[in-house]
């Protein structure tokens, strides 16, 4: 999709935002963050390369005139247009793909991943990669590679069906390489993974500096997601091997990495990032836009805001609420937020859980709310139950509104909350319920915590600080001399798939 927004005006620099499943095609924390950056810098030209599902997703944000182009990069649906290579060119691509797969499956060959990836990126730019990966030869190469003596994946007996499945998943994951690349300015990947692929290719081909901001740890979330994915281990070994080596390559090659918390920074350093290339930049909100929420509801209420998604672990929240209601029978749980396309089954599972526990009347899924402040005002206590987060907007927004919070100890949550809220282990309904009961039974403590939370936001997490920091980064990066960030000898790598996601 191509969205023009009028004539381009002179500006300081151009930034291409690289997104996946977020801005400008959906709502949610990362999309809010992108919109804040764009709206806060009218002096900067922005383009957007948005990795999407089908390419038919509508733009749901009002884009200002300095967002010049939005290009959707669909991972599913019809494949990119192109023609298969023949002769020597096809053989060269096949050889690169064999080295690529070997790197994914054999720790001794991981240094082959970058050159193989960039050879494949050039083929993608010529329209040849997707046709090759949809052909029989790509499947045959994988079947040969993972049956080599000495490879651990061989012991799990990979089948032809596994090879077809893994090749299909790789073909879809690599589609962003076929999109037209930014040639000037800064490429800003607002997540790791496939969104960073055009940025890596633009760095390799045109010298465009790559800026990486991870809100959640993309690789960790892939590990979590693939634990329950309906694939056999040989398929998971290939796909997770790809995501791990892609993360390492992105960390090494980015000119600057701006995690939203110290937790992400540890993953990035372990993945081979130079500590000197990492600068923590916290998410910020405008305290004036999120003023104190005012009186609490008369009926004791726990509120939650976010997208209805397994990563938010609403099942633990509902189980915790059941324990709360056993002690305080009149309590309600109000859940605010949309359900992404494809997530309907998860919402139905959560609704069935609430009904099965006997609380269908007290747990309400209220969808997207016109003013998110209403979601925070709806609760005496605002809950966050995620199993993975970066530096969550809903948490600092609720804090700015002066509400006490109970949150899971993931990502940068503890950095955000400090001592102004209660933090509990993830996936622990009993601990979450105990914390919620502690606050629900103590109005004075809720008031003191809420006041302290708002002060903490004003002192440390304002939107103006965030925007000013990124403006200076955008102006700085194009002036830097391009430097290769290939892995130094002996750099510590991320834990192999076999030890993390087995």
Backbone torsions as a table, in degrees:
resi	resn	phi	psi	omega
1	UNK	NA	140.4	-178.1
2	UNK	-124.1	121.8	-175.9
3	UNK	-122.3	98.9	176.5
4	UNK	-77.9	151.3	179.5
5	UNK	-135.7	49.9	174.7
6	UNK	87.5	178.9	-176.7
7	UNK	-69.8	143.5	178.3
8	UNK	-74.6	134.4	177.8
9	UNK	-105.0	160.4	178.8
10	UNK	-58.4	141.9	178.4
11	UNK	-149.0	174.8	-175.9
12	UNK	-74.2	-45.7	-179.3
13	UNK	-157.7	175.0	178.4
14	UNK	-120.1	135.0	178.9
15	UNK	-120.2	128.2	173.8
16	UNK	-103.4	111.7	176.6
17	UNK	-78.6	130.3	177.6
18	UNK	-109.9	112.5	-174.1
19	UNK	-124.1	162.5	174.9
20	UNK	-137.8	114.1	175.3
21	UNK	67.6	16.8	-177.0
22	UNK	-130.0	-124.6	-176.4
23	UNK	-60.5	138.0	-1.4
24	UNK	-102.0	23.4	-172.6
25	UNK	-101.6	-1.3	178.5
26	UNK	-153.0	164.3	175.9
27	UNK	-93.1	175.3	179.6
28	UNK	126.5	174.6	-171.4
29	UNK	-58.5	-48.3	-178.4
30	UNK	-65.9	-38.4	178.3
31	UNK	-64.6	-40.2	175.7
32	UNK	-59.2	-44.0	-179.3
33	UNK	-60.8	-45.7	178.8
34	UNK	-61.4	-45.1	-179.5
35	UNK	-62.8	-37.6	177.3
36	UNK	-61.9	-43.9	179.0
37	UNK	-61.7	-49.2	-176.2
38	UNK	-63.2	-48.8	-178.1
39	UNK	-65.8	-29.2	-176.8
40	UNK	-83.1	-6.1	-178.1
41	UNK	-130.5	69.7	179.4
42	UNK	-66.7	-12.0	179.0
43	UNK	-86.7	-3.0	-178.5
44	UNK	-111.4	135.0	173.0
45	UNK	-80.8	133.1	177.6
46	UNK	-120.6	139.0	163.1
47	UNK	-118.9	161.5	179.7
48	UNK	-132.7	126.6	166.1
49	UNK	-106.7	109.7	-172.0
50	UNK	-111.9	112.1	173.5
51	UNK	-72.8	123.6	-175.3
52	UNK	-126.8	-179.4	179.1
53	UNK	-78.1	-61.6	-173.7
54	UNK	-116.4	-14.0	-173.9
55	UNK	87.9	-6.5	179.7
56	UNK	-98.9	2.9	-178.5
57	UNK	-66.6	133.6	179.6
58	UNK	-75.5	154.4	171.0
59	UNK	-76.3	123.0	-174.0
60	UNK	-108.5	1.3	176.8
61	UNK	-108.8	147.2	171.8
62	UNK	-78.1	111.0	-174.6
63	UNK	-91.3	129.6	177.7
64	UNK	-72.4	168.8	-173.5
65	UNK	-63.4	-25.9	-178.0
66	UNK	-83.6	3.3	162.9
67	UNK	-89.7	101.6	-167.6
68	UNK	-81.3	-39.9	-177.2
69	UNK	-143.1	143.3	170.0
70	UNK	-123.8	122.9	177.6
71	UNK	-118.1	122.4	177.2
72	UNK	-85.7	134.0	-179.6
73	UNK	-116.9	89.8	-175.0
74	UNK	-73.4	135.2	177.4
75	UNK	-90.3	-18.0	-178.9
76	UNK	-124.0	-168.7	-175.4
77	UNK	73.4	-155.1	-177.2
78	UNK	-63.3	139.1	179.6
79	UNK	-71.1	163.2	176.9
80	UNK	-60.2	147.9	177.8
81	UNK	-69.4	147.2	178.6
82	UNK	167.9	170.6	179.5
83	UNK	-121.2	141.8	177.9
84	UNK	-68.1	147.8	175.8
85	UNK	-76.6	161.6	177.2
86	UNK	-134.5	163.5	172.4
87	UNK	61.4	-137.1	-175.1
88	UNK	-63.6	-37.2	-179.8
89	UNK	-62.5	-41.1	177.9
90	UNK	-65.7	-38.1	179.1
91	UNK	-66.0	-38.3	178.7
92	UNK	-65.7	-40.9	177.8
93	UNK	-65.8	-41.0	178.5
94	UNK	-61.5	-40.2	179.3
95	UNK	-65.8	-40.4	178.0
96	UNK	-65.1	-40.0	179.9
97	UNK	-66.3	-36.7	176.8
98	UNK	-63.8	-42.2	177.2
99	UNK	-65.0	-38.4	177.7
100	UNK	-59.0	-50.2	-179.5
101	UNK	-66.0	-39.1	178.9
102	UNK	-60.7	-40.0	178.5
103	UNK	-63.3	-36.0	-179.0
104	UNK	-68.0	-29.2	-169.9
105	UNK	-110.7	-15.5	-175.7
106	UNK	-124.8	108.2	-178.5
107	UNK	-55.4	-25.0	-179.4
108	UNK	-73.0	-13.4	-174.8
109	UNK	-114.9	15.3	-174.3
110	UNK	-64.0	-23.7	178.7
111	UNK	-68.7	-10.4	177.0
112	UNK	-82.4	-11.1	-176.0
113	UNK	-62.4	-51.2	-176.3
114	UNK	-60.2	-52.8	-178.5
115	UNK	-62.5	-36.1	178.4
116	UNK	-65.7	-41.4	-179.9
117	UNK	-60.8	-44.0	-176.6
118	UNK	-74.0	-29.4	171.3
119	UNK	-63.5	-43.9	177.9
120	UNK	-66.1	-33.3	177.3
121	UNK	-63.4	-39.9	177.5
122	UNK	-65.4	-38.6	176.2
123	UNK	-64.9	-38.7	178.1
124	UNK	-62.4	-40.9	179.7
125	UNK	-62.8	-29.1	178.3
126	UNK	-88.3	3.2	178.5
127	UNK	79.3	17.2	-173.0
128	UNK	-104.9	-17.4	-172.6
129	UNK	-71.2	-49.1	-177.6
130	UNK	-61.3	-45.1	176.2
131	UNK	-59.2	-37.7	178.8
132	UNK	-64.1	-45.5	-177.5
133	UNK	-70.1	-17.8	176.9
134	UNK	-91.1	4.3	-178.2
135	UNK	-100.5	169.9	-176.9
136	UNK	-65.7	-32.4	-174.4
137	UNK	-65.2	-38.4	179.5
138	UNK	-62.3	-41.6	178.3
139	UNK	-64.1	-42.3	-179.3
140	UNK	-64.2	-36.3	179.8
141	UNK	-64.5	-44.8	179.0
142	UNK	-63.4	-44.6	179.5
143	UNK	-58.1	-35.1	178.3
144	UNK	-73.9	-43.9	-174.2
145	UNK	-64.3	-48.9	-172.4
146	UNK	-81.3	0.8	172.4
147	UNK	-103.1	12.1	178.5
148	UNK	-71.2	143.7	177.5
149	UNK	-58.0	139.8	175.3
150	UNK	94.8	-11.0	178.9
151	UNK	-88.8	134.0	-176.7
152	UNK	-62.1	-34.5	-176.4
153	UNK	-64.3	-25.8	-179.7
154	UNK	-60.6	-32.6	-175.9
155	UNK	-67.8	-18.6	-179.8
156	UNK	-90.4	6.9	173.5
157	UNK	63.4	58.9	179.5
158	UNK	-61.2	142.1	-177.6
159	UNK	-109.8	171.6	175.7
160	UNK	-62.8	-37.1	177.8
161	UNK	-63.4	-39.4	175.9
162	UNK	-60.3	-42.9	-178.5
163	UNK	-64.2	-41.4	177.5
164	UNK	-62.8	-43.6	-178.9
165	UNK	-64.3	-48.9	-178.0
166	UNK	-63.8	-40.4	179.8
167	UNK	-64.8	-40.3	177.8
168	UNK	-62.4	-44.6	179.6
169	UNK	-62.9	-40.2	177.8
170	UNK	-66.3	-40.6	-179.8
171	UNK	-59.1	-43.1	179.0
172	UNK	-68.4	-42.0	-177.7
173	UNK	-64.5	-29.4	-176.4
174	UNK	-90.6	-2.5	-178.6
175	UNK	-57.7	-33.9	179.1
176	UNK	-58.4	-20.1	178.1
177	UNK	-66.1	-20.1	-176.0
178	UNK	-85.6	-8.0	-177.4
179	UNK	-76.7	149.9	174.0
180	UNK	-56.2	136.1	-171.4
181	UNK	-96.4	150.0	169.4
182	UNK	-64.5	142.2	-177.6
183	UNK	-116.2	-8.8	179.7
184	UNK	-141.7	172.2	174.2
185	UNK	73.8	-138.4	-176.5
186	UNK	-127.3	136.2	170.2
187	UNK	-98.5	119.2	-176.0
188	UNK	-113.6	100.9	176.6
189	UNK	-81.1	120.9	-177.2
190	UNK	-95.4	12.4	165.1
191	UNK	-157.0	165.7	172.1
192	UNK	-80.7	-162.0	174.8
193	UNK	73.6	-145.1	-170.4
194	UNK	-64.9	-26.1	177.5
195	UNK	-62.8	-28.2	-178.2
196	UNK	-80.2	-14.2	-176.3
197	UNK	-57.2	-48.7	177.5
198	UNK	-62.3	-31.6	177.8
199	UNK	-67.0	-42.4	177.0
200	UNK	-63.1	-43.2	-180.0
201	UNK	-66.0	-38.0	178.4
202	UNK	-67.5	-35.7	175.6
203	UNK	-65.0	-45.3	-177.6
204	UNK	-66.8	-39.7	-172.9
205	UNK	-91.0	-38.5	-172.3
206	UNK	-119.5	-2.0	-179.8
207	UNK	72.7	19.8	179.2
208	UNK	-74.2	121.2	-178.3
209	UNK	-63.5	141.9	-178.1
210	UNK	-106.3	124.7	174.0
211	UNK	-108.0	131.3	-178.3
212	UNK	-119.4	126.6	172.4
213	UNK	-122.5	113.9	175.9
214	UNK	-101.7	122.7	177.0
215	UNK	-85.4	-49.8	165.0
216	UNK	-106.9	167.4	177.3
217	UNK	-83.4	105.5	-173.3
218	UNK	-55.6	-46.2	-177.3
219	UNK	-64.7	-43.3	178.8
220	UNK	-59.9	-40.2	-179.9
221	UNK	-68.1	-31.1	174.6
222	UNK	-67.8	-41.4	177.0
223	UNK	-59.7	-45.2	-179.6
224	UNK	-63.5	-43.8	-177.2
225	UNK	-66.8	-38.3	-175.9
226	UNK	-80.0	-9.4	174.5
227	UNK	-58.5	-38.1	-176.4
228	UNK	-109.9	7.9	179.4
229	UNK	-67.5	147.5	-173.7
230	UNK	-82.6	50.7	179.8
231	UNK	-124.9	151.8	174.1
232	UNK	-74.2	162.9	-175.3
233	UNK	-57.3	-39.1	179.4
234	UNK	-57.2	-38.6	178.9
235	UNK	-66.8	-45.0	179.6
236	UNK	-62.7	-37.2	-179.8
237	UNK	-61.3	-40.7	179.6
238	UNK	-68.7	-51.3	-173.3
239	UNK	-68.3	-43.7	179.2
240	UNK	-71.1	-30.8	172.7
241	UNK	-61.3	-41.3	177.0
242	UNK	-61.9	-48.2	-178.1
243	UNK	-64.6	-35.1	179.9
244	UNK	-67.4	-47.5	-178.6
245	UNK	-70.6	-32.2	175.3
246	UNK	-64.9	-41.1	177.1
247	UNK	-61.0	-45.6	-179.3
248	UNK	-62.4	-42.8	179.9
249	UNK	-64.6	-40.8	179.3
250	UNK	-65.2	-43.0	178.7
251	UNK	-62.2	-39.4	-177.1
252	UNK	-74.1	-34.5	-172.1
253	UNK	-93.3	-17.8	-179.0
254	UNK	-62.1	135.4	176.2
255	UNK	-66.0	-34.0	178.5
256	UNK	-152.3	142.2	177.0
257	UNK	-119.2	128.9	-175.8
258	UNK	-122.6	75.5	176.9
259	UNK	-64.2	155.2	179.4
260	UNK	-89.0	2.4	-179.7
261	UNK	-165.8	168.6	-177.2
262	UNK	-73.4	-27.5	178.2
263	UNK	-60.8	-47.3	177.5
264	UNK	-61.0	-38.1	-178.7
265	UNK	-58.3	-39.3	179.8
266	UNK	-62.0	-42.8	177.0
267	UNK	-61.9	-41.5	-176.7
268	UNK	-68.5	-39.8	176.2
269	UNK	-65.1	-41.2	178.6
270	UNK	-64.8	-28.5	179.5
271	UNK	-81.6	5.1	175.5
272	UNK	105.0	2.6	178.5
273	UNK	-70.0	139.4	173.6
274	UNK	-68.0	121.6	-179.9
275	UNK	-53.1	-29.5	179.2
276	UNK	-70.9	-14.2	179.9
277	UNK	-98.4	10.0	-178.1
278	UNK	-112.0	130.1	178.1
279	UNK	-134.3	113.6	-179.4
280	UNK	-71.3	127.6	177.3
281	UNK	-129.5	110.4	-178.0
282	UNK	-72.7	148.8	170.1
283	UNK	-64.2	151.9	179.5
284	UNK	-134.6	157.5	173.9
285	UNK	-128.4	163.4	176.0
286	UNK	-91.2	109.7	-177.5
287	UNK	-58.5	-27.2	178.5
288	UNK	-70.4	-29.2	178.6
289	UNK	-80.3	-16.2	178.6
290	UNK	-128.4	71.4	-178.1
291	UNK	-75.4	171.4	177.3
292	UNK	-51.4	136.2	-170.2
293	UNK	-74.5	-14.2	179.2
294	UNK	88.9	-161.6	-173.4
295	UNK	-59.4	146.2	176.7
296	UNK	-76.3	160.0	176.5
297	UNK	-65.1	151.7	-179.2
298	UNK	-68.0	-44.4	176.9
299	UNK	-82.3	131.7	-179.8
300	UNK	-55.6	127.6	-172.2
301	UNK	-140.4	135.1	167.1
302	UNK	-100.4	131.6	177.8
303	UNK	-119.3	153.9	-179.7
304	UNK	-141.9	144.8	177.5
305	UNK	-137.0	139.1	179.2
306	UNK	159.0	-171.5	174.8
307	UNK	-91.3	145.4	-179.2
308	UNK	-78.4	102.9	-170.4
309	UNK	-153.4	145.1	-178.5
310	UNK	-55.4	-30.2	-178.3
311	UNK	-65.4	-20.9	179.2
312	UNK	-84.9	-10.7	173.3
313	UNK	50.4	56.1	177.5
314	UNK	-67.8	-21.4	178.5
315	UNK	-63.9	-42.5	175.3
316	UNK	-62.7	-40.6	179.8
317	UNK	-62.7	-42.8	-179.7
318	UNK	-66.2	-40.4	177.3
319	UNK	-64.5	-40.1	177.1
320	UNK	-63.5	-41.0	178.8
321	UNK	-61.4	-37.5	177.7
322	UNK	-59.8	-39.1	178.2
323	UNK	-69.8	-37.4	177.0
324	UNK	-62.7	-45.1	-174.7
325	UNK	-69.1	-24.5	174.9
326	UNK	-64.9	-27.1	179.0
327	UNK	-95.0	-35.9	-178.8
328	UNK	-127.1	86.1	-168.2
329	UNK	-60.8	-24.6	-177.0
330	UNK	-86.5	2.1	-174.6
331	UNK	-69.7	148.4	176.9
332	UNK	-118.4	157.2	172.7
333	UNK	-125.6	116.9	-179.1
334	UNK	-113.5	124.1	-175.3
335	UNK	-112.9	118.4	-176.7
336	UNK	-112.2	129.5	176.7
337	UNK	147.6	152.0	-178.8
338	UNK	-79.8	164.7	175.4
339	UNK	-107.2	115.5	-179.8
340	UNK	-60.8	152.8	175.7
341	UNK	-57.5	131.2	-176.3
342	UNK	94.8	-10.8	-178.7
343	UNK	-99.0	8.0	-176.1
344	UNK	-61.6	-36.6	-178.3
345	UNK	-65.0	-35.9	178.6
346	UNK	-67.0	-43.5	177.8
347	UNK	-60.4	-44.0	179.9
348	UNK	-61.6	-36.9	178.1
349	UNK	-64.6	-40.5	178.6
350	UNK	-66.9	-41.3	178.1
351	UNK	-63.1	-40.1	178.7
352	UNK	-66.1	-36.3	177.8
353	UNK	-63.5	-46.7	179.0
354	UNK	-59.6	-42.5	179.2
355	UNK	-66.1	-41.4	-179.1
356	UNK	-65.0	-28.4	177.4
357	UNK	-85.6	-2.4	177.0
358	UNK	88.1	21.4	-174.7
359	UNK	-125.3	25.9	-179.3
360	UNK	-58.6	-31.0	-178.9
361	UNK	-76.1	-18.9	-173.1
362	UNK	-107.7	-11.6	179.5
363	UNK	-108.8	117.2	-177.5
364	UNK	-121.3	129.3	172.8
365	UNK	-94.1	111.3	-167.8
366	UNK	-106.3	4.1	177.0
367	UNK	69.0	-170.5	179.1
368	UNK	-68.4	140.7	179.9
369	UNK	-107.2	140.7	-177.2
370	UNK	-60.1	-40.0	179.5
371	UNK	-122.9	111.1	-174.2
372	UNK	-60.9	-23.7	178.4
373	UNK	-59.5	-30.8	179.5
374	UNK	-63.7	-31.2	179.0
375	UNK	-66.9	-39.3	179.6
376	UNK	-73.4	-40.0	179.6
377	UNK	-65.1	-22.6	-175.9
378	UNK	-71.6	-14.9	-175.7
379	UNK	-114.5	147.1	165.7
380	UNK	-71.3	-32.9	177.7
381	UNK	-134.6	135.7	177.1
382	UNK	-99.2	132.4	-174.0
383	UNK	-107.4	148.4	169.9
384	UNK	-136.9	120.9	-170.6
385	UNK	-118.3	14.3	-170.9
386	UNK	-63.1	154.3	171.6
387	UNK	-97.5	-8.6	174.8
388	UNK	-153.3	133.0	177.2
389	UNK	-149.7	163.3	168.3
390	UNK	-97.1	-97.0	175.8
391	UNK	-129.0	86.1	-161.4
392	UNK	-67.2	130.6	178.1
393	UNK	-61.2	-42.8	-176.1
394	UNK	-57.8	-32.5	-178.4
395	UNK	-70.9	-49.5	-178.1
396	UNK	-73.2	-27.3	173.6
397	UNK	-65.9	-45.4	178.1
398	UNK	-62.2	-39.0	177.4
399	UNK	-63.3	-42.4	178.5
400	UNK	-62.4	-30.9	177.4
401	UNK	-78.8	0.0	174.8
402	UNK	78.4	25.6	178.3
403	UNK	-99.7	141.6	172.0
404	UNK	-70.9	149.6	-173.7
405	UNK	-131.9	152.0	167.2
406	UNK	-123.2	123.1	-172.7
407	UNK	-135.3	154.2	174.5
408	UNK	-81.5	148.9	-174.5
409	UNK	-84.5	75.2	179.8
410	UNK	-130.7	152.7	176.0
411	UNK	50.9	-132.5	-177.4
412	UNK	-95.0	20.0	-176.6
413	UNK	-59.5	-48.0	-177.5
414	UNK	-64.5	-34.4	176.3
415	UNK	-64.6	-38.1	-179.6
416	UNK	-69.9	-46.4	-170.4
417	UNK	-77.8	-39.9	-171.9
418	UNK	59.5	-129.8	178.7
419	UNK	-105.6	22.9	-177.6
420	UNK	-99.5	7.9	177.5
421	UNK	-159.9	174.9	179.3
422	UNK	-102.2	137.6	-177.8
423	UNK	-121.3	131.2	-175.9
424	UNK	-128.0	162.1	178.1
425	UNK	-64.9	147.8	175.2
426	UNK	-68.4	157.4	176.3
427	UNK	56.4	36.1	-179.1
428	UNK	-130.9	85.0	-176.9
429	UNK	-57.9	-37.9	-177.8
430	UNK	-64.6	-44.0	179.4
431	UNK	-65.8	-40.0	178.9
432	UNK	-64.6	-42.7	179.5
433	UNK	-64.0	-42.0	-179.7
434	UNK	-61.6	-42.1	179.6
435	UNK	-66.1	-43.3	179.7
436	UNK	-62.5	-43.2	178.6
437	UNK	-62.3	-39.1	179.9
438	UNK	-57.9	-42.4	-178.8
439	UNK	-80.6	-38.5	-179.7
440	UNK	-61.1	-30.5	-177.9
441	UNK	-86.5	-0.3	-172.9
442	UNK	-136.0	80.3	-178.5
443	UNK	-56.8	-37.5	-178.7
444	UNK	-64.5	-41.5	179.5
445	UNK	-66.8	-38.7	176.8
446	UNK	-58.9	-43.4	-178.6
447	UNK	-63.4	-45.6	-179.5
448	UNK	-64.4	-43.3	179.0
449	UNK	-63.1	-42.9	-179.2
450	UNK	-63.0	-41.8	178.3
451	UNK	-64.6	-41.2	178.9
452	UNK	-67.3	-35.9	179.8
453	UNK	-64.0	-44.1	179.5
454	UNK	-64.3	-41.9	178.2
455	UNK	-61.4	-38.1	179.5
456	UNK	-63.3	-41.2	177.6
457	UNK	-62.4	-46.8	-177.9
458	UNK	-61.3	-37.1	-176.5
459	UNK	-80.0	-30.8	-168.8
460	UNK	-125.2	-24.0	-167.1
461	UNK	-130.3	54.6	179.5
462	UNK	-92.9	150.0	179.9
463	UNK	-61.7	-36.8	-178.4
464	UNK	-61.2	-39.9	177.3
465	UNK	-61.2	-42.9	-179.1
466	UNK	-62.9	-49.1	-177.1
467	UNK	-64.1	-43.7	-180.0
468	UNK	-62.0	-38.4	179.6
469	UNK	-64.7	-46.5	-178.0
470	UNK	-71.4	-31.6	175.0
471	UNK	-61.3	-43.6	179.8
472	UNK	-65.1	-35.5	177.6
473	UNK	-66.2	-45.1	179.9
474	UNK	-59.6	-36.5	179.9
475	UNK	-77.1	-28.0	-175.7
476	UNK	-79.2	-43.2	-168.4
477	UNK	-62.1	-43.5	-178.9
478	UNK	-63.0	-18.7	-178.9
479	UNK	-87.7	-10.7	-179.7
480	UNK	-73.9	146.3	173.2
481	UNK	-70.2	132.8	-179.9
482	UNK	-62.4	129.9	-179.4
483	UNK	-125.9	140.6	174.8
484	UNK	-76.6	134.6	179.9
485	UNK	-117.9	36.7	175.6
486	UNK	-65.8	152.9	-172.7
487	UNK	-58.8	135.1	173.6
488	UNK	-75.8	151.2	178.5
489	UNK	-57.1	133.9	176.5
490	UNK	81.5	5.7	178.8
491	UNK	-62.8	139.7	-178.9
492	UNK	-72.3	132.2	-178.0
493	UNK	-102.3	163.4	173.9
494	UNK	-64.6	151.6	-179.9
495	UNK	-59.2	136.3	179.0
496	UNK	-59.4	157.5	178.9
497	UNK	-53.9	-39.8	-174.2
498	UNK	-61.2	-26.5	-178.0
499	UNK	-97.9	-17.5	-176.4
500	UNK	-99.8	-39.3	-171.0
501	UNK	-120.8	23.3	-176.3
502	UNK	-69.9	NA	NA
